Amino acid sequence: MRIPVLFFILTFSLPFTACTIHRIDIQQGNVITTDMVDELKIGMTKRQVRFVMGTPMLQDPFHPQRWDYIFTLQPGDTRKITESVRVTVYFKQDELIKIDKEGI
């Protein structure tokens, strides 16, 4: 009587021991490298900045002369953002006048 019960428990509990929750890494925004930021120079046009950095993550319609590039990384094994990079570029008409870097 004990063997069928033991066999039943082992048979039905074994598949559940392999079940784990897998969380994927979450990347959001533009991938920003130090090489990309180093290529930015005061006096570049909007077109040149877009070629180097890509399309900005945020383009505020109320501040069209400011572009924000944001990148965050949240690994699946932790639930905290471990990497956060933000680059904000400012233009006067069509010319780059200021670069703010945060997290690089």
VMD Tcl script that draws the C-alpha trace (Angstrom):
set ca {
  {0.00 0.00 0.00}
  {2.85 2.37 0.70}
  {4.60 1.84 -2.62}
  {1.67 2.97 -4.82}
  {1.19 6.08 -2.68}
  {4.91 6.90 -2.80}
  {4.99 6.23 -6.54}
  {1.95 8.49 -7.01}
  {3.52 11.35 -5.03}
  {6.84 11.15 -6.85}
  {5.24 10.87 -10.26}
  {3.08 13.95 -9.87}
  {5.46 16.13 -7.85}
  {8.52 15.68 -10.08}
  {7.32 17.94 -12.93}
  {6.69 20.79 -10.52}
  {10.24 20.80 -9.16}
  {11.57 22.06 -12.49}
  {9.18 25.01 -12.67}
  {10.84 28.36 -12.11}
  {9.87 31.86 -13.09}
  {12.04 33.35 -15.78}
  {12.13 37.12 -16.06}
  {13.65 38.74 -19.11}
  {15.92 41.78 -19.16}
  {14.05 44.96 -20.01}
  {15.83 47.60 -22.09}
  {14.06 50.84 -22.84}
  {15.05 53.85 -24.89}
  {18.01 54.56 -27.10}
  {21.22 52.60 -26.60}
  {23.78 55.27 -25.72}
  {27.51 54.60 -25.75}
  {30.36 56.86 -24.69}
  {31.69 56.75 -28.26}
  {28.42 58.21 -29.52}
  {28.47 61.02 -26.96}
  {32.15 61.74 -27.67}
  {31.29 62.30 -31.34}
  {28.91 65.13 -30.44}
  {30.47 68.55 -30.97}
  {29.10 72.02 -30.35}
  {28.03 73.54 -33.67}
  {26.68 70.32 -35.22}
  {23.37 70.51 -37.07}
  {20.25 68.63 -35.99}
  {20.72 66.28 -38.91}
  {24.28 65.44 -37.85}
  {23.20 64.83 -34.25}
  {20.40 62.54 -35.43}
  {22.93 60.63 -37.57}
  {25.23 60.08 -34.55}
  {22.66 59.48 -31.80}
  {19.60 58.28 -33.68}
  {16.05 59.51 -33.23}
  {15.54 61.12 -29.81}
  {13.38 59.29 -27.29}
  {11.62 62.51 -26.30}
  {10.87 65.52 -28.46}
  {8.78 67.95 -26.48}
  {6.44 69.96 -28.74}
  {6.72 72.89 -26.33}
  {10.55 72.83 -26.46}
  {11.48 71.80 -30.02}
  {15.06 72.93 -29.49}
  {15.67 70.23 -26.84}
  {16.10 66.52 -27.54}
  {16.30 63.86 -24.82}
  {18.00 60.50 -25.29}
  {17.20 58.06 -22.47}
  {18.30 54.47 -21.84}
  {17.40 52.23 -18.90}
  {18.21 48.60 -18.21}
  {16.35 46.39 -15.73}
  {17.81 42.87 -15.48}
  {15.29 40.08 -15.04}
  {16.93 38.64 -11.95}
  {16.48 41.92 -10.05}
  {13.53 44.22 -10.13}
  {15.58 47.39 -9.92}
  {16.89 49.57 -12.72}
  {20.64 49.00 -12.70}
  {21.68 51.25 -15.56}
  {20.24 54.62 -16.45}
  {21.76 56.99 -19.01}
  {20.35 60.32 -20.11}
  {21.75 62.73 -22.69}
  {20.00 66.00 -23.43}
  {21.07 68.15 -26.35}
  {20.01 71.76 -26.89}
  {19.88 73.64 -30.16}
  {19.67 77.27 -31.16}
  {17.87 77.23 -34.48}
  {19.68 74.35 -36.23}
  {22.97 74.38 -34.30}
  {23.97 72.33 -31.24}
  {24.79 74.67 -28.34}
  {24.76 72.50 -25.19}
  {25.11 68.84 -24.16}
  {24.00 67.52 -20.75}
  {25.17 64.01 -19.80}
  {23.89 61.99 -16.89}
  {24.96 58.46 -16.02}
  {27.82 58.17 -18.52}
}
mol new
graphics top color blue
foreach p $ca { graphics top sphere $p radius 0.5 }
foreach p [lrange $ca 0 end-1] q [lrange $ca 1 end] { graphics top cylinder $p $q radius 0.2 }
display resetview
